[in-house]
């Protein structure tokens, strides 16, 4: 998803749930939801590049293909992607914690 801009974005979230690894440009909702995979930490859920540039996009595609050839890392990446939680339940729980924190702060 080499989008020039992306105000929200749902397709990358659908991709994560199905284990189809997204390659995105770091903009808008794509930047908010995709964490570049690091083989060193085994964390991340996709591939991300910054500049709106064909070479950077191609470099990330090549990186994805290289990782695909390492089944241990690729399978970890798929697990990370499918475990990503963008549900309303998670969002509601985060707001609830924020409200409780604000109430506790006001009470002193």
C-alpha positions in Angstrom: 0.0 0.0 0.0 2.3 2.7 -1.2 -0.3 5.4 -0.5 0.6 9.1 -0.8 -1.8 9.8 2.0 -4.2 7.7 4.0 -6.5 9.4 6.5 -7.6 6.2 8.2 -7.2 2.9 6.4 -8.9 -0.4 7.0 -7.3 -2.6 4.3 -4.1 -3.0 6.2 -6.1 -4.1 9.3 -8.0 -6.7 7.1 -4.6 -7.8 5.8 -3.3 -8.4 9.3 -6.3 -10.5 10.3 -5.8 -12.7 7.3 -2.0 -13.0 7.8 -1.3 -11.3 4.4 1.6 -9.1 5.3 1.3 -5.4 4.3 4.0 -3.3 2.8 3.0 0.3 3.5 4.2 3.9 3.3 4.3 5.5 6.7 1.4 7.9 6.4 -1.9 8.4 8.3 -3.6 5.2 9.5 -1.0 3.0 7.8 1.7 4.5 9.9 -0.4 4.2 13.1 -1.2 0.5 12.7 1.8 -1.1 10.9 5.0 -1.7 12.9 8.0 -2.5 10.7 9.2 -6.1 11.4 12.6 -6.5 13.1 14.3 -9.9 12.8 16.5 -8.9 15.8 13.5 -8.5 18.2 11.0 -10.6 16.2 8.5 -7.7 16.7 6.4 -6.0 14.1 3.5 -6.8 11.8 4.5 -5.6 8.4 7.0 -3.6 6.3 7.0 0.2 6.2 8.9 2.8 4.2 8.9 6.6 4.7 9.4 8.6 1.5 6.8 8.5 -1.3 9.4 6.9 -3.6 9.4 3.9 -6.0 12.9 2.8 -4.9 12.0 2.8 -1.2 8.8 0.8 -2.0 10.8 -1.7 -4.1 13.4 -2.0 -1.4 10.7 -3.0 1.1 9.3 -5.5 -1.3 12.7 -7.1 -1.7 13.1 -7.1 2.1 9.7 -8.9 2.4 10.7 -11.5 -0.2 14.0 -12.0 1.7 12.2 -12.5 4.9 9.7 -14.9 3.2 12.7 -17.1 2.4 13.3 -17.4 6.2 10.3 -19.5 7.4 11.0 -19.0 11.1 10.9 -15.2 10.8 8.1 -15.2 8.2 5.9 -17.4 10.4 6.6 -15.2 13.4 5.6 -12.1 11.3 2.3 -13.8 10.4 1.6 -14.6 14.0 2.4 -11.0 15.0 0.1 -9.7 12.3 -2.8 -12.0 13.1 -2.5 -11.2 16.8 -2.8 -7.4 16.3 -5.9 -6.2 18.1 -7.7 -3.1 16.7 -11.1 -4.2 18.1 -13.7 -1.8 19.7 -13.3 -3.8 22.9 -9.6 -2.9 23.1 -10.3 0.7 22.3 -13.1 0.9 24.9 -10.9 -0.6 27.6 -8.2 2.0 26.8 -10.7 4.8 27.1 -12.0 3.4 30.4 -8.5 3.3 31.8 -8.0 6.9 30.7 -11.2 8.0 32.4 -10.3 6.2 35.6 -6.9 7.8 35.6 -8.5 11.3 35.1 -11.0 10.7 38.0 -8.2 9.5 40.3 -6.1 12.6 39.4 -9.0 14.9 40.1 -9.6 13.3 43.5 -6.0 13.8 44.3 
